[in-house]
């Protein structure tokens, strides 16, 4: 995580996240994703369980450290 990422306000974070989604997924899929996120109540604990299922904590931290930028 960069210093600029840490100091972003909520609006800047939303704008950056949507821009990254658009770049990766395209506009139509980004809009679909945003609609899905707004129509359902989201159980972030369950999502995290599914994402990290069968992964060891050391693996998760190693990957996270590789993606952190100084």
N, C-alpha and C positions, 0 to 999 in steps of 0.2 A: 504494500500500500504506500503510495507516495504522500508527501506532505500536502500536496494540493488536494488529494483525495480526502485526507483527514479534515481539511478545513472547509470543505464544501458545505454550503447550507442545503436545506432540504430541497429547494427548488432546483439548484444546480445539480444535485444528485439525481433528481427525477429526469431532468433534461438529458444528462449524460447517459443514464441508463436506457432511456428510450432511443437515443441516437445509436447506442451500441446494439440494442435489439434490432433496430431498423437495418443497420449495416449487416448484421449476421443473418437475420431472418427475412428481410424485405418488409416493405410497408404493410402489405396485406396480412401477413402472418403476425407481425407485431401488433396490429390493431386487433386481430383475433385473440391474441394472447391477453392483451389488456382488457378486452371485453370479458374473457373467461375469468380473469382475476377479479373483476368487479361484480360478476353475477353470482358467484358462489362465496360463501364464507370459507376462508382458507384456514386449514389446520396445518400451520407451519411445523408443528412438532411431528405430525405424521409425514409430511413431505420430507423433513430431515431424516426421519427413520428410513424412508424408502431410498433416499439418495445415498446414505452412508451405511446401509445394510451390508453386512458381511465384510466391512472394512475395519481394520484395526486403527486405533487412535493414532499410533505412530505414523501410519500411512497417510492419514488425513493431514497431520501436522507437516509431514515432509512435503506433500504436494502444496500445501498452503505457503510454506516458506519459499518454495521454488517460484511461486507466483507473486510474492511480495517484491516490490521494487524499493530500493533504498532511496 
